[in-house]
């Protein structure tokens, strides 16, 4: 036989009487009359078919049935409050401007933003990808949040994760070329500076064969036209890593940091916390773990 549902208002009156050990004090807390609270308790008892209190002139005590109900009542009311709070949050309407590196914008951010926006449908995220070296300086003006790359041990913002720079090329064996063709991002890219410095320090002859602001550098490398530099944590499956055994000099490690604009909106703070939690805990795919954190030493 179907049992009637428990009315949260009746459970709230029940818990108030328990907490205050008095119908009068419970009524004051609920801003109701004592007779109204008594009627609610009577309705709850009629619905359950049990007595919930042992009443006397001196005090109000729970019956065994009341003690059994109390834990369930608190859980039901807590879940009710949580549901109302979550639905209220989802109504927040706001636009958040996010700046991030190209590779993170392509492979890392989409699933993280999808999860966030699924629970916050009123929040719109405008994401711009590109070189992040100058983005933190434009916080508040052009961006609310920036996920930027910095040399290891440098930079402001909140540390998210470490990323090892890795030489990469297509699956075919690397032909011995002199000078070595290199595909890199434009000036201002940290990996560009590191690649040039590493090759110069190793006295390896090289030429800048291709420059692009997009992931086209990876496509050029995948075809075997040039080598490039990518992050270990987002290492493309169409490329293979190169190391000292291939005659490539070692590269430094970078740090990924989160930058927040002053006086962020509540919505932007929520997204920042979401990204910080997700990126701090993010584990690279199994086939990339040997690259992450290793030094590209010979």
PLY file of the C-alpha trace (Angstrom):
ply
format ascii 1.0
element vertex 298
property float x
property float y
property float z
element edge 297
property int vertex1
property int vertex2
end_header
0.00 0.00 0.00
1.31 3.43 -0.89
2.28 5.53 2.11
1.55 9.28 2.07
4.67 11.47 1.57
6.14 13.33 4.51
5.47 17.05 4.33
8.72 19.03 4.97
6.74 21.71 6.83
5.48 19.09 9.29
9.00 17.68 9.68
10.35 21.19 10.29
7.82 21.70 13.10
8.73 18.27 14.52
12.48 19.04 14.55
11.86 22.49 16.07
9.92 20.96 18.98
12.69 18.37 19.49
15.45 21.00 19.44
13.64 23.36 21.82
11.94 20.71 23.99
8.91 22.97 23.99
5.94 23.64 21.74
5.92 27.27 22.84
9.61 27.93 22.05
9.30 26.03 18.76
6.30 28.17 17.80
8.27 31.36 18.54
11.18 30.16 16.40
8.85 29.26 13.52
6.89 32.49 13.93
3.65 30.57 14.43
1.17 30.11 17.22
1.53 27.24 19.66
-1.81 25.80 18.54
-0.63 25.82 14.90
2.54 23.87 15.80
0.53 21.43 17.91
-1.81 20.86 14.97
1.16 20.20 12.66
2.57 17.59 15.04
-0.85 15.98 15.35
-1.16 15.81 11.56
2.29 14.20 11.30
1.38 11.65 13.97
-1.90 10.85 12.21
-0.08 10.38 8.92
2.46 8.01 10.48
0.03 6.32 12.86
2.35 6.70 15.87
2.86 9.05 18.81
6.05 11.05 18.42
6.23 12.69 21.86
5.59 11.89 25.50
4.02 15.05 26.85
3.99 16.21 30.45
3.54 19.55 32.19
7.27 19.82 32.83
8.77 18.75 29.51
8.31 17.24 26.07
10.24 14.00 25.39
10.54 11.91 22.26
8.79 8.58 22.09
10.72 5.59 20.62
8.98 6.24 17.29
9.96 9.91 17.48
13.60 9.01 18.13
13.51 6.74 15.09
12.03 9.47 12.89
14.39 12.24 14.00
17.42 11.17 11.95
15.34 10.76 8.80
13.66 14.12 9.37
16.99 15.93 9.63
18.27 14.22 6.45
15.12 15.10 4.50
15.27 18.73 5.57
19.00 18.96 4.81
18.49 17.53 1.31
15.59 19.91 0.77
17.77 22.90 1.74
20.61 21.67 -0.49
18.30 21.25 -3.49
16.85 24.73 -3.05
20.35 26.23 -2.71
21.65 24.44 -5.81
18.68 25.51 -7.90
19.10 29.06 -6.69
22.76 29.04 -7.74
21.90 27.75 -11.19
19.80 30.87 -11.81
22.81 33.16 -11.59
23.22 34.98 -14.90
26.69 36.21 -15.68
29.37 36.36 -18.39
32.90 35.26 -17.50
35.87 36.14 -19.71
38.52 33.43 -19.63
42.00 33.52 -21.20
43.95 30.29 -21.69
46.72 28.67 -23.78
45.77 27.16 -27.17
46.43 23.53 -26.23
44.51 23.81 -22.95
41.68 25.57 -24.78
41.53 22.70 -27.27
41.88 19.61 -25.09
41.69 20.45 -21.39
39.11 23.20 -20.92
36.11 21.95 -22.96
35.15 19.05 -20.63
35.82 21.15 -17.53
33.63 23.99 -18.80
30.94 21.53 -19.90
30.65 20.16 -16.36
30.58 23.65 -14.86
27.96 25.06 -17.23
25.75 21.99 -16.85
25.21 22.96 -13.21
25.23 26.72 -13.89
23.13 27.17 -17.06
22.77 30.90 -16.48
26.54 31.48 -16.65
28.18 32.10 -20.02
31.92 31.65 -20.48
33.72 33.56 -23.24
37.06 31.82 -23.75
39.97 33.35 -25.67
43.02 31.23 -26.50
46.50 32.39 -27.38
49.82 33.38 -25.84
49.18 33.98 -22.14
52.37 35.93 -21.30
50.56 39.28 -21.48
47.06 38.17 -20.45
47.45 38.55 -16.64
48.29 42.25 -17.12
44.85 42.72 -18.70
42.85 41.15 -15.86
39.75 43.19 -15.13
40.04 44.98 -18.48
39.83 42.05 -20.90
39.70 38.95 -18.70
38.15 37.84 -15.44
40.29 34.70 -15.21
43.50 33.66 -16.94
45.14 30.25 -16.93
48.72 31.11 -17.89
52.09 29.41 -18.29
55.17 30.63 -16.39
58.77 29.47 -15.95
59.03 27.06 -13.04
59.27 28.92 -9.74
58.18 32.24 -11.25
54.95 34.12 -11.70
52.04 35.28 -9.58
48.67 33.61 -9.32
47.69 30.26 -7.87
49.82 27.24 -8.76
47.81 24.56 -10.55
50.26 22.06 -11.99
53.73 21.51 -13.45
54.20 20.99 -17.20
57.37 19.62 -18.77
58.38 21.04 -22.15
59.02 18.21 -24.64
60.49 18.13 -28.14
58.10 16.46 -30.58
57.88 15.33 -34.18
55.72 13.09 -36.37
55.71 9.28 -36.17
58.23 8.80 -39.01
61.94 8.56 -38.09
63.53 12.01 -37.81
65.83 12.67 -40.73
69.21 14.17 -39.95
68.94 17.72 -41.23
71.37 20.57 -40.92
70.13 23.06 -40.05
67.29 21.47 -38.07
63.84 22.80 -39.14
61.79 24.02 -36.19
58.06 24.96 -35.98
57.24 27.37 -33.16
54.76 29.97 -31.94
55.48 33.71 -32.46
57.58 35.95 -30.22
56.24 36.05 -26.68
55.87 32.26 -26.45
57.86 30.79 -23.56
58.48 27.52 -25.41
59.82 29.43 -28.43
62.42 31.19 -26.26
63.39 27.94 -24.53
63.73 26.02 -27.79
65.97 28.65 -29.39
68.13 29.02 -26.30
68.50 25.25 -25.84
69.54 24.71 -29.46
71.96 27.63 -29.39
73.53 26.45 -26.11
73.91 22.95 -27.59
75.53 24.50 -30.71
72.90 22.76 -32.83
72.32 24.49 -36.17
68.62 25.23 -36.72
66.26 27.33 -38.79
62.77 28.64 -38.04
60.79 26.77 -40.69
57.26 27.60 -39.57
55.58 30.12 -37.24
51.91 30.11 -36.22
49.70 31.32 -33.39
47.65 28.12 -33.58
48.11 24.38 -33.22
49.16 24.34 -36.88
52.72 23.99 -35.60
51.72 20.51 -34.38
50.34 19.62 -37.81
53.60 20.66 -39.48
55.57 18.57 -36.97
53.21 15.61 -37.47
54.04 15.60 -41.19
57.74 15.43 -40.37
58.54 18.86 -41.82
59.93 20.20 -38.54
60.27 19.55 -34.83
58.30 21.55 -32.27
57.85 21.87 -28.50
54.69 20.82 -26.64
53.58 20.22 -23.07
53.91 16.72 -21.68
50.46 16.96 -20.10
48.75 17.66 -23.43
51.12 15.72 -25.68
49.27 15.10 -28.99
48.75 11.45 -29.94
49.86 12.15 -33.54
53.36 13.15 -32.35
56.17 11.28 -30.66
58.63 12.69 -28.10
62.30 13.35 -28.78
65.05 13.31 -26.17
68.79 13.43 -25.82
69.03 10.06 -27.57
67.72 11.84 -30.66
70.28 14.60 -30.32
67.87 17.10 -28.77
68.99 19.34 -25.88
67.10 19.34 -22.53
64.22 21.76 -21.96
62.99 23.38 -18.70
59.68 22.79 -16.95
56.84 25.29 -16.73
54.13 26.03 -14.20
50.46 26.56 -14.98
48.95 29.25 -12.75
45.47 30.69 -12.30
45.08 34.47 -12.20
41.92 36.16 -10.91
40.87 39.73 -11.58
40.17 41.95 -8.54
36.55 42.16 -7.39
35.37 39.04 -9.21
31.69 38.27 -9.50
30.30 35.38 -7.51
29.92 33.41 -10.73
33.56 33.98 -11.72
34.73 32.95 -8.26
32.80 29.70 -8.64
34.41 29.00 -12.02
37.85 29.85 -10.65
37.40 27.42 -7.76
36.12 24.77 -10.18
39.14 25.14 -12.47
41.57 25.21 -9.58
40.16 22.01 -8.13
39.98 20.20 -11.48
43.40 21.22 -12.82
45.19 20.61 -9.54
43.84 17.06 -9.38
44.03 16.35 -13.14
46.06 13.25 -13.96
47.56 12.97 -17.46
46.50 9.96 -19.56
48.59 6.86 -18.89
50.61 7.15 -22.11
51.69 10.69 -21.10
52.70 10.04 -17.50
56.25 9.02 -18.42
56.69 12.44 -20.06
55.17 14.55 -17.29
57.76 15.56 -14.77
60.76 14.07 -16.53
63.73 16.12 -17.65
64.58 15.88 -21.32
68.18 15.00 -20.53
70.42 12.99 -22.89
0 1
1 2
2 3
3 4
4 5
5 6
6 7
7 8
8 9
9 10
10 11
11 12
12 13
13 14
14 15
15 16
16 17
17 18
18 19
19 20
20 21
21 22
22 23
23 24
24 25
25 26
26 27
27 28
28 29
29 30
30 31
31 32
32 33
33 34
34 35
35 36
36 37
37 38
38 39
39 40
40 41
41 42
42 43
43 44
44 45
45 46
46 47
47 48
48 49
49 50
50 51
51 52
52 53
53 54
54 55
55 56
56 57
57 58
58 59
59 60
60 61
61 62
62 63
63 64
64 65
65 66
66 67
67 68
68 69
69 70
70 71
71 72
72 73
73 74
74 75
75 76
76 77
77 78
78 79
79 80
80 81
81 82
82 83
83 84
84 85
85 86
86 87
87 88
88 89
89 90
90 91
91 92
92 93
93 94
94 95
95 96
96 97
97 98
98 99
99 100
100 101
101 102
102 103
103 104
104 105
105 106
106 107
107 108
108 109
109 110
110 111
111 112
112 113
113 114
114 115
115 116
116 117
117 118
118 119
119 120
120 121
121 122
122 123
123 124
124 125
125 126
126 127
127 128
128 129
129 130
130 131
131 132
132 133
133 134
134 135
135 136
136 137
137 138
138 139
139 140
140 141
141 142
142 143
143 144
144 145
145 146
146 147
147 148
148 149
149 150
150 151
151 152
152 153
153 154
154 155
155 156
156 157
157 158
158 159
159 160
160 161
161 162
162 163
163 164
164 165
165 166
166 167
167 168
168 169
169 170
170 171
171 172
172 173
173 174
174 175
175 176
176 177
177 178
178 179
179 180
180 181
181 182
182 183
183 184
184 185
185 186
186 187
187 188
188 189
189 190
190 191
191 192
192 193
193 194
194 195
195 196
196 197
197 198
198 199
199 200
200 201
201 202
202 203
203 204
204 205
205 206
206 207
207 208
208 209
209 210
210 211
211 212
212 213
213 214
214 215
215 216
216 217
217 218
218 219
219 220
220 221
221 222
222 223
223 224
224 225
225 226
226 227
227 228
228 229
229 230
230 231
231 232
232 233
233 234
234 235
235 236
236 237
237 238
238 239
239 240
240 241
241 242
242 243
243 244
244 245
245 246
246 247
247 248
248 249
249 250
250 251
251 252
252 253
253 254
254 255
255 256
256 257
257 258
258 259
259 260
260 261
261 262
262 263
263 264
264 265
265 266
266 267
267 268
268 269
269 270
270 271
271 272
272 273
273 274
274 275
275 276
276 277
277 278
278 279
279 280
280 281
281 282
282 283
283 284
284 285
285 286
286 287
287 288
288 289
289 290
290 291
291 292
292 293
293 294
294 295
295 296
296 297
